[in-house]
Amino acid sequence: MAGKLYLVPTPIGNLGDVSRRAAETLESVDFIAAEDTRVTVKLLNHLELKKPMVTYHRHNCDTAGPGILRRLEAGENCALVTDAGTPAISDPGEDLVALCAANGVAVEAVPGPCALTVALSVSGLPTGRFTFEGFLPLNKKNRKAQLDNLTTEERTMIFYEAPHKLRTTLDDLSSTFGPDRPMAVCRELTKLHEEILRLTIREAQSHYAAQEPRGEFVLVVAGCPPQKAEGGETAALVRAEQLREGGLSLKQAAAQAAEEFGVKKRWIYNQIAEKADESL
C-alpha cells in the first residue's frame, strides 16, 4: 500500500507559529523532503525531533521528485516542507503534488502559516476577492506582459518580492497601475522587525528611495475601480429591455443596466415606464 505525502507549513518567521498538528505530522512521517535541510533542522531541533531528510527544491525537483515518489509508492510517508510558509504555494512543491496525483498517491495538506494570507488580512484593502501573482518574472518582457494583463484587474493583487528587487518592482507597479494606487508593503511578517506600511505606490517609492530595503516583502496592491461598460444611455435602455424580456421586473432590469453602463437607475426606469405608457 502506498504511503502519503503531507504538505506541512512551517513558520514564516516566528517558531511559535508551528501548530501541534504540524509537529505531530513531522514526528509521524518516515522522512522529510526539505527545501534546505540546514533551515529545517533548526525547526526540528526546536521541536526536539530527529528525522531523515532529503532535499527538494527548484534546482533538483526534476530528479528528486521521482525518487520521493518511489519511496511513497513503496509505502513510506513523507512530509514536504519549505524554508518558510506553505509548500506548493509559489513553490516547486506543486510539481511533486501533481506527480503524486498523477500516480494515485494520496496528498494531505496541513493548514498553517502562509505569508500571502497574513499580508492580505492586515493590508486594509478588500479581501473578498484577490489574485496571488507570486514573484514577478525576472525577464523584462515577461514581467511587463504579466503586469499588462493586470491593468484592468479589479481584485486585490498580492506579490512576493526580495529586497534587492523591490525598488524596480515599485517602479514597474507605478508605471502599470499609476503612482496613486493604494497598496500595503508588508515586511518581515511575524518577525522581530515586522513592518506594515499602508500608502500609495508613489509614497512607497519615496520611502524606499531614502531607505535601503531589508527583509522579505509581500506587496498588496488595490485593484482598479470597477470598469463601466461603454455605450451610454442608449445602450443602457437596450440592455434593460433585454433583461425584461429575460424575465426581470422593470425595477430589477433598470438596476442591473444602470450598474453595467454607469447610468442612473431612475432615469432608465422612467424612460421605459414612459414608453410603456405611450404605447397604451
GIHUTA-V814037 format. One line per field, one symbol per residue. ss: DSSP state (h for helix, s for strand, l for the rest). phi: phi as a letter, one per 40 degrees, with the letter a starting at -180 (. if undefined). Layout:
BEGIN
ss->???
phi->???
END
This chain:
BEGIN
ss->lllssssslsllllhhhllhhhhhhhhhllssssllhhhhhhhhhhhllllsssslllllhhhhhhhhhhhhhllllsssslllslllllllhhhhhhhhhhlllsssssllllhhhhhhhhlllllllssssssllllhhhhhhhhhlllllllsssssslhhhhhhhhhhhhhhhllllsssssslllllllsssssshhhhhhhhhhllllllsssssllllllllllhhhhhhhhhhhhhhllllhhhhhhhhhhhhlllhhhhhhhhhhhhhhll
phi->.ccbcbcbcbdcibccccccccccccccccabcbcacccccccccccfbbacbbcaaccbccccdcccdccccchcbbbcbbcagccgbfacdcccccccccbgccbbcccidacccccdcbcgbdbcbabcbgcccccdcccccccccbcbccccbbbcacdcbcccccccccccbgccccabbbbfdgcdbdabbbaccdccccccccbccbgcbbbbbcccddcccchgcccccccccccccchccdccccccccccbgbcdcccdccccccccccc
END
